[in-house]
Amino acid sequence: MPKSVLITGCSHGGLGEAMAKVYRAKGFQVFATLRNRTKLGSLADYDGVQILELDVTSVESIHQCAQTVAKHTGGRLDVLVNNAGVNAVVPLLDASLDEAKKVYDTNVWSILAMVQAFAPMLIQAKGVVCNISSVSGEMVFAWAGIYSSSRSAATRISETLRLEMAPLGVRVVTVILGGVQTSGNDPENIADLELPPSSHYRKITPVIDRHKKTMVHPNKQNIEIAAKNVVDDLVISDQCLRLKRKCQRSEKVRRRHDPMAEGSDTRIARLEEKMNSLLAAMHTFVGSSGSSVTLADTTRPGATSIGALMNMTSSDFSARLALSNATVSTHPNSSLQSSYATSPTASLLNEEDGRLEYFRTRMLPYFPFIDLPPEMTMQYLRQNRPFLLRAIYTVTTFSNQEKLAQVEELKHLLFTSALLKVESSIDMLLGLLTYIAWSTDTFLGRADLVSRLMMLAISLVYDLRLFKPAPPDVQVMMAISQGQAEDPRQGPNAETPYSLSEGRRAVLACFVLSSNLSSHLGRQDALNWTPQMEEALHMLTLNEPCPTDKLFVLQVRLQLFKQKADSVRQGGEVGCTRTETDPATVSLPHLLYFKMLRRQLQELRSSFRTDLHQTGCGRKHGGI
């Protein structure tokens, strides 16, 4: 039985109609829906395309449509494309709330209603939901507040569905479209704007009306190309997921029609100039490490060659999938060592060396909690710090799609090592801290993940006894309850000078990161500052086994100062609330503490100016 797809909003001249033709050409059983059959175009002449009447704002109509599709497909649906939508351009002060609700019914709530109705069939088929949104939802336009906000809301719902339906085996993809040549965007098909007599904007009605008819930029993408791009992306990513492969785009370049290209030569030239400068910068960095990585290498999967990227035009990007399409590997490697068991190719070695060098020279100097000298090669890390190497590879991945896959693999390795095998190692802690320090999850709606990983890092600090050796009575209880005494290798006394410094930096980095996350996210308390940590900081200050330890020590002291200041502020607010006193009224102990903090701040400022000048950190790494 062929795969099936249902597409809403398939009126003549629209994106839904064009997508239906592309899906049919790929052998899909197509269900094309529209609210009014009188608006049906050339799809009526297509064999294998079944036309269904559907009002996406009617629960009853959606239910009947779902029953019809289930009869023809045996209760399965491989792809659901929510494409139906309506436009609205009117000043918000003049907008009818009833009309605004109708826009939201079509652009927002219909997505949820369709997914709810077809969820059993999608789950049965392990299918895909494709929600068509607009760049208008990512930007602010005058007179388009209702439409833009509806598209923004639809995108948020789509992204939430992506998270909630992933455990059910259903992928949800959000497509952010730019300007596309549809009948709905044709100025001749757009009615004149009518404002009420009392409108504050009535004098500029012609201006708003002109804006309404030209809101989408004139260089819109051809509808057939846009439809093909969207369908190809969905089909290719689905095949990659099924075959457990990384998606690799064809080197073939999609080009626009000549008339459109002639009108945008200037923009293309500017784009090529920017890409050339970016490429030159990348080659400068890679050349310094002695590797031969190309930009296409560093952005796998889904990377095109530089030549192809240079020739791609701005409208080719207008119908690309949003970065939020989280196609991730569901079958990561079973163990970290096995992922490096095979002999890598020369190009892979070059890429890994380039990433390690990038991390060492471009990222680590800004938070130097790891001593990673040049003689610590990829081979050394692969043998002695495999988890750290995996984390470095993840945070230096430029492709969002590949980074999501890398994160999933890292989470799997963490779960296996820390929870199933109940292992604790300095390698695991360093890798975990590396990912937390340079992760972008907090900006992508995944703050919960970072918070959980931070708690795991804190537990590893305690398990490894990095700053607090176990008292004798604890050792006795361990021997009684666990059947064996604590492994002496876990304690600090059996460490080498290098590993001692490594452990000190790790526990101090854990403090800095946990303190930052505690103040910014408020989801856990920071790692408690202890006398042993103060001693570790003092030893790093005296010994300086690593050239960047001065900078790291100052970062730790600055974070400690910030935490003390936050504690005083929060304590003062709580005290004022309990005693119902004016917050401006400060007690004498608080004044003395503030004076001490001010003196510490001045000392820190002096330390930054002196130490960074001596070590050259400010000149080399751009300062603090």
C-alpha positions in Angstrom: 0.0 0.0 0.0 1.4 3.4 -0.9 2.1 6.0 1.7 -0.7 8.5 2.4 -0.8 12.2 2.9 -3.6 14.6 3.8 -3.2 18.3 2.9 -5.5 21.0 4.1 -6.1 24.3 2.2 -5.8 22.9 -1.4 -7.6 25.7 -3.2 -6.6 26.6 -6.7 -3.3 28.6 -6.9 -2.3 27.8 -3.3 0.7 26.0 -1.8 -1.5 23.1 -0.8 -2.5 22.4 -4.4 1.2 22.5 -5.5 2.3 20.2 -2.6 -0.4 17.7 -3.5 1.0 17.5 -7.0 4.5 16.9 -5.7 3.4 14.2 -3.3 1.4 12.5 -6.0 4.4 12.5 -8.3 6.3 10.7 -5.6 3.7 8.0 -5.4 1.8 9.0 -2.4 -1.9 8.4 -2.0 -3.1 12.1 -1.7 -6.1 13.4 0.2 -6.5 17.1 -0.8 -9.0 19.0 1.3 -10.6 22.4 0.8 -13.6 24.1 2.3 -15.3 25.0 -1.0 -15.2 22.7 -4.0 -15.9 25.7 -6.4 -12.3 26.8 -5.7 -10.9 23.4 -6.9 -8.4 23.8 -9.7 -6.4 21.4 -11.7 -6.3 18.8 -8.9 -9.6 17.5 -10.2 -7.8 16.0 -13.2 -5.2 14.2 -11.2 -5.5 10.4 -10.8 -4.6 9.2 -7.3 -5.7 12.5 -5.7 -8.9 12.3 -3.7 -10.7 15.6 -3.1 -12.4 16.0 0.3 -14.5 18.9 1.5 -13.2 20.0 4.9 -13.9 23.0 7.2 -10.9 23.0 9.5 -12.8 25.2 12.0 -15.5 22.6 12.4 -14.9 19.6 14.7 -17.7 17.7 13.1 -16.2 18.2 9.6 -12.8 17.2 10.8 -14.3 14.0 12.4 -16.0 13.0 9.2 -12.8 13.6 7.2 -10.8 11.4 9.6 -13.4 8.6 9.2 -13.2 8.8 5.4 -9.4 8.7 5.4 -9.3 5.8 7.8 -11.5 3.7 5.5 -9.2 4.2 2.6 -5.9 3.7 4.4 -6.7 1.0 6.9 -6.5 3.4 9.9 -3.0 4.8 9.0 -1.8 8.2 7.8 1.8 8.8 7.0 1.8 12.6 6.6 -0.5 15.3 7.8 0.1 18.8 6.3 -1.7 21.6 8.1 -1.6 24.2 5.4 -5.0 26.0 5.6 -4.7 29.6 6.7 -6.3 33.0 6.2 -4.8 36.5 6.1 -5.9 39.6 8.0 -4.5 43.1 7.6 -6.2 45.8 9.7 -5.1 48.2 12.5 -5.6 46.5 15.9 -7.7 49.4 17.1 -10.2 48.8 14.3 -10.1 45.0 14.4 -13.3 43.1 15.0 -12.8 40.6 17.8 -15.2 38.2 16.1 -13.2 38.4 12.9 -9.9 38.0 14.9 -11.3 34.9 16.6 -12.1 33.4 13.1 -8.5 34.0 12.0 -7.2 32.2 15.1 -9.7 29.4 14.6 -8.2 28.8 11.1 -4.6 29.6 11.7 -4.1 28.2 15.3 -6.8 26.0 16.7 -7.4 24.1 13.5 -3.8 22.7 13.8 -4.6 21.3 17.2 -8.0 20.0 16.2 -6.5 18.2 13.1 -3.7 16.6 15.1 -6.1 15.4 17.8 -8.4 13.9 15.2 -5.7 12.2 13.2 -3.3 11.3 16.0 -4.4 7.6 16.2 -3.6 7.1 12.5 -0.3 9.1 12.7 0.8 7.0 15.7 -0.1 3.8 13.9 2.0 4.8 10.9 4.8 6.5 12.9 4.0 9.4 10.7 4.9 13.1 10.3 2.9 16.3 11.0 4.0 19.2 8.9 2.6 22.6 10.1 3.0 25.4 7.6 3.7 28.7 9.3 5.0 32.1 8.2 8.0 34.4 8.7 5.3 37.0 9.7 5.0 35.1 13.0 8.7 35.8 13.7 8.5 39.5 13.0 6.4 42.6 13.9 4.5 44.3 11.1 2.2 47.3 11.5 -1.5 46.5 10.5 -0.8 42.8 10.6 -1.0 42.2 14.3 -3.8 39.6 14.2 -2.2 37.6 11.4 1.3 37.7 12.8 0.3 36.8 16.3 -1.8 33.9 15.0 1.2 32.6 13.1 3.4 33.0 16.1 0.9 31.1 18.3 0.7 28.4 15.7 4.5 28.0 15.7 4.6 27.7 19.5 1.8 25.0 19.4 3.6 23.2 16.7 6.9 23.2 18.6 5.1 22.0 21.7 3.5 19.2 19.7 7.0 18.2 18.5 8.1 17.6 22.1 4.9 15.9 23.2 4.5 13.6 20.2 8.1 12.5 19.8 7.8 9.7 22.5 4.8 8.4 20.4 6.9 8.0 17.3 5.4 11.0 15.5 7.6 13.7 14.1 6.3 17.2 14.1 7.9 19.7 11.7 7.4 23.4 11.6 7.9 25.1 8.2 8.6 28.8 8.3 7.7 30.3 4.8 8.7 33.6 3.4 7.1 35.1 0.3 5.6 32.6 -2.1 3.6 33.3 -5.3 0.2 32.1 -4.3 -3.2 33.3 -5.5 -3.8 34.6 -2.0 -0.8 36.9 -2.3 -1.8 38.3 -5.7 -2.7 42.0 -5.2 -5.6 41.6 -7.7 -7.3 39.1 -5.5 -7.0 41.2 -2.3 -10.1 43.3 -1.5 -9.7 47.0 -0.7 -9.4 47.8 3.0 -12.5 49.3 4.6 -12.0 51.1 7.9 -14.9 52.3 10.1 -15.7 56.0 10.0 -14.4 56.5 13.5 -11.0 55.0 12.7 -8.0 57.1 13.8 -6.2 55.8 10.6 -9.0 56.7 8.1 -6.9 59.5 6.6 -4.1 57.1 5.7 -6.4 54.3 4.4 -4.7 54.3 1.0 -1.3 53.8 2.6 -2.6 50.9 4.7 -4.4 49.5 1.6 -1.2 49.7 -0.4 0.7 48.0 2.4 -2.0 45.3 2.5 -1.5 44.5 -1.1 2.3 44.5 -1.1 3.0 43.2 2.4 4.8 40.2 0.9 8.0 41.4 -0.8 7.8 41.5 -4.6 10.5 38.8 -5.2 8.3 36.0 -4.1 9.4 32.4 -4.7 7.8 30.3 -7.4 5.1 28.2 -5.9 6.1 25.0 -7.6 9.7 25.4 -6.3 8.5 26.2 -2.8 6.3 23.1 -2.7 9.0 20.9 -4.1 11.5 22.2 -1.5 9.2 21.5 1.4 8.1 18.1 0.2 11.7 17.0 -0.6 12.9 18.1 2.8 10.2 16.1 4.5 10.7 13.0 2.4 14.5 13.1 2.6 14.6 13.5 6.4 12.1 10.8 6.8 14.1 8.4 4.7 17.3 9.3 6.6 15.5 8.6 9.9 14.2 5.3 8.7 17.6 4.2 7.3 19.4 5.5 10.4 21.5 7.7 8.3 22.6 11.3 8.6 20.9 13.5 6.0 23.3 14.6 3.3 21.9 17.0 0.7 22.6 16.6 -3.0 25.2 18.9 -4.5 22.7 19.9 -7.1 21.8 23.6 -6.8 18.3 24.8 -7.0 18.1 27.9 -9.2 15.4 30.5 -9.7 13.8 31.4 -13.0 15.9 33.9 -15.0 13.5 36.8 -14.8 13.5 36.7 -11.0 17.3 36.2 -10.9 17.9 39.3 -13.1 16.2 41.5 -10.5 18.3 40.4 -7.6 21.9 40.4 -8.9 22.9 43.0 -6.3 21.6 41.0 -3.4 23.3 37.8 -4.7 26.6 39.7 -5.0 26.3 41.0 -1.4 25.5 37.4 -0.2 28.5 36.0 -2.0 30.7 38.7 -0.5 29.5 37.8 3.0 30.0 34.1 2.3 33.5 34.7 1.0 34.5 36.6 4.1 33.0 33.9 6.3 34.8 31.2 4.3 38.1 33.1 4.6 37.7 33.4 8.3 37.0 29.6 8.6 40.1 28.8 6.4 42.2 31.1 8.6 41.2 29.1 11.7 41.5 25.7 10.1 44.8 26.6 8.5 46.3 27.4 11.9 45.6 23.9 13.1 47.1 22.2 10.1 43.9 20.5 9.1 42.0 20.7 5.8 38.4 21.0 7.1 36.0 22.8 4.8 32.8 24.5 5.8 30.8 21.8 4.3 32.6 19.3 6.6 31.9 21.2 9.8 28.2 21.5 9.1 27.4 17.9 8.4 24.7 16.6 8.0 22.6 18.7 5.7 25.6 20.6 4.5 26.0 21.8 1.0 29.3 22.4 -0.7 30.7 26.0 -0.6 30.1 26.3 -4.3 26.5 25.3 -3.9 26.0 27.6 -1.0 27.5 30.5 -2.9 25.0 30.0 -5.7 21.9 29.6 -3.6 19.8 32.7 -3.7 17.8 34.4 -1.0 14.4 33.1 -2.2 15.7 29.5 -2.1 15.9 30.0 1.7 12.4 31.2 2.0 10.8 27.8 1.9 13.4 25.9 3.9 12.5 23.9 6.9 12.8 25.8 10.2 15.8 24.9 12.4 13.3 23.5 14.9 12.9 20.3 12.9 14.4 18.0 15.5 15.4 15.0 13.5 17.6 13.2 15.9 19.1 9.7 16.1 17.0 7.3 18.1 19.7 4.6 18.1 22.9 6.2 19.5 26.0 4.1 20.0 25.8 1.7 22.8 29.0 2.8 24.5 31.4 5.7 24.2 34.4 3.5 23.4 32.7 1.7 20.6 32.0 5.0 18.8 35.8 5.4 18.4 36.5 1.7 17.9 36.8 1.9 14.1 39.8 3.5 12.4 38.6 6.9 11.2 39.3 8.2 7.8 41.8 10.9 7.1 39.0 13.5 6.5 37.3 12.5 9.7 40.6 12.9 11.6 41.1 16.3 10.1 37.6 17.3 11.1 38.1 16.1 14.7 41.5 17.8 15.0 39.9 21.0 13.6 37.1 20.9 16.2 39.5 20.2 19.0 41.7 23.1 18.0 38.7 25.3 17.6 37.6 24.4 21.2 41.1 24.9 22.5 41.7 28.3 21.0 38.3 29.9 20.5 36.1 28.6 23.3 38.2 27.3 26.3 40.0 30.6 26.9 36.8 32.2 28.0 36.2 29.6 30.7 39.5 27.8 31.1 38.6 25.1 33.6 40.5 22.4 31.7 44.2 22.3 31.0 44.3 21.3 27.4 47.8 21.9 26.1 48.6 21.3 22.4 50.5 18.1 23.2 47.2 16.6 24.5 46.2 15.2 21.1 43.0 13.7 19.8 44.5 10.3 20.2 45.2 11.0 23.9 41.7 12.2 24.5 40.2 9.3 22.6 42.0 6.9 24.9 41.9 8.7 28.2 39.1 11.2 28.0 36.5 9.8 25.6 33.5 11.4 27.3 35.2 14.8 27.3 36.0 14.4 23.6 32.4 13.6 22.8 31.3 16.7 24.6 33.8 18.8 22.7 32.6 17.4 19.5 29.0 18.2 20.4 29.6 21.9 21.4 31.7 22.5 18.3 29.0 21.2 15.9 27.7 24.0 13.7 24.8 22.2 12.1 21.7 22.4 14.3 20.4 19.1 13.0 23.6 17.3 13.8 23.9 19.0 17.1 20.5 17.7 18.2 21.6 14.2 17.2 24.9 14.7 19.1 23.0 15.8 22.2 20.7 12.8 22.1 23.8 10.5 21.9 25.4 12.4 24.8 22.3 12.0 26.9 22.2 8.3 26.1 25.8 7.8 27.1 25.2 9.7 30.3 22.1 7.7 31.1 24.0 4.4 30.5 27.1 5.3 32.4 25.7 7.3 35.3 22.4 5.5 36.0 22.6 2.0 34.5 26.2 1.2 35.2 26.4 3.7 38.1 29.8 4.9 37.1 31.6 8.1 38.2 34.7 9.5 36.6 36.6 12.7 36.2 36.2 12.2 32.4 32.4 12.1 32.7 32.4 15.2 35.0 34.6 17.2 32.6 32.5 16.3 29.6 29.3 17.1 31.4 30.7 20.5 32.5 31.9 21.2 29.0 28.4 20.6 27.5 26.7 22.7 30.2 29.1 25.6 29.8 28.7 25.9 26.1 25.2 24.6 25.6 22.4 26.7 24.0 19.6 24.6 25.5 18.5 27.4 27.9 17.8 29.6 24.9 15.9 26.8 23.0 13.3 26.0 25.6 15.3 23.1 27.2 16.2 24.7 30.5 15.0 21.6 32.3 17.6 19.5 30.6 20.4 21.8 31.6 19.1 21.9 35.2 19.1 18.1 35.4 22.5 17.8 33.9 23.8 20.3 36.4 22.4 18.3 39.3 24.1 15.2 37.8 27.4 17.1 37.7 27.1 18.1 41.4 26.4 14.5 42.3 29.5 13.4 40.5 31.6 16.0 42.4 30.3 14.4 45.7 30.8 10.8 44.4 34.4 11.6 43.4 35.2 13.2 46.7 36.9 16.0 44.9 36.7 18.6 47.7 35.5 16.7 50.8 37.1 13.4 51.7 34.9 10.9 53.5 35.0 11.0 57.3 36.1 7.7 59.1 32.5 7.0 60.2 31.3 7.3 56.7 34.0 4.9 55.5 32.9 2.4 58.1 29.2 2.7 57.1 30.2 2.2 53.5 32.1 -1.0 54.4 29.1 -2.3 56.4 26.3 -1.3 54.0 28.1 -1.8 50.6 30.2 -4.8 51.6 33.4 -3.0 50.8 35.2 0.2 51.8 35.4 3.2 49.6 37.8 2.9 46.7 41.0 4.7 47.8 41.5 5.9 44.2 38.3 8.0 44.6 39.9 10.1 47.3 42.3 13.0 46.7 45.2 11.5 48.5 46.0 9.0 45.8 46.0 11.6 43.0 48.9 12.8 40.9 49.8 16.6 40.8 48.1 16.9 37.4 45.0 15.1 38.5 44.8 17.1 41.7 44.8 20.3 39.7 42.3 18.8 37.2 39.9 17.9 40.1 40.3 21.4 41.7 39.4 23.1 38.4 36.4 20.7 37.9 34.9 21.4 41.3 35.4 25.1 41.0 33.9 25.1 37.5 30.9 23.1 38.9 30.5 25.9 41.5 30.6 28.7 38.8 28.1 26.9 36.5 25.7 25.8 39.3 25.7 29.3 40.8 25.0 30.9 37.4 22.2 28.5 36.7 20.8 28.9 40.2 20.6 32.7 39.8 19.3 32.7 36.2 16.9 29.7 36.2 16.2 29.3 39.9 15.7 25.5 39.5 18.3 24.3 41.9 20.7 25.6 44.6 24.3 26.2 43.7 27.1 23.9 44.9 27.9 25.0 48.5 31.1 26.9 48.9 33.4 25.0 51.4 36.8 25.6 53.0 38.2 22.8 50.8 37.1 24.8 47.7 38.7 27.9 49.1 41.9 25.9 49.6 41.7 24.6 46.0 41.3 28.1 44.7 44.3 29.2 46.8 46.4 26.3 45.5 45.6 27.2 41.9 46.6 30.8 42.6 50.0 29.7 44.1 51.0 26.9 41.8 49.7 28.1 38.5 50.3 24.8 36.7 48.2 26.1 33.8 48.9 29.5 32.2 45.2 30.4 32.2 44.6 29.6 35.8 44.9 33.2 36.8 42.0 34.1 34.6 40.0 31.1 35.9 40.7 32.0 39.5 39.4 35.5 38.9 36.3 34.1 37.2 35.6 31.9 40.3 36.2 34.8 42.7 33.9 37.1 40.7 31.1 34.5 40.7 31.6 33.9 44.4 31.3 37.7 44.9 28.1 37.8 42.8 26.6 34.9 44.9 27.4 36.7 48.1 25.7 39.9 46.8 22.7 38.0 45.7 22.4 36.3 49.1 22.5 39.7 50.9 19.9 41.2 48.5 17.5 38.2 48.9 18.0 38.1 52.7 17.3 41.8 52.9 14.1 41.5 50.8 12.9 38.6 52.9 13.6 40.5 56.1 11.8 43.6 55.0 8.8 41.5 54.0 8.6 39.8 57.4 9.0 43.0 59.4 7.1 45.2 57.0 9.9 47.7 57.0 11.0 50.0 54.2 13.6 48.2 52.0 15.6 51.5 51.9 16.1 51.2 55.6 19.3 49.1 56.0 20.5 47.7 59.3 24.0 48.3 60.6 25.2 44.7 60.0 24.0 45.0 56.4 25.9 48.3 56.0 29.1 46.7 57.3 28.6 43.7 55.0 28.0 46.0 52.0 31.1 47.9 52.8 33.1 44.7 52.9 31.6 43.6 49.6 32.5 47.0 48.0 36.1 46.6 49.2 36.2 43.0 47.7 34.8 44.3 44.4 37.6 47.0 44.2 40.2 44.3 44.9 38.7 42.1 42.2 38.8 45.0 39.7 42.5 45.6 40.5 43.2 41.9 40.2 41.6 41.8 36.7 43.6 44.8 35.5 46.9 43.6 36.9 46.7 39.9 36.3 45.2 40.0 32.8 47.9 42.6 31.7 50.6 40.3 33.0 49.3 37.1 31.4 48.2 38.7 28.2 44.7 37.1 28.5 43.0 40.4 27.9 44.9 41.0 24.7 44.8 37.5 23.4 41.2 36.5 24.2 39.4 39.8 24.0 39.2 40.6 27.7 36.4 39.7 30.1 
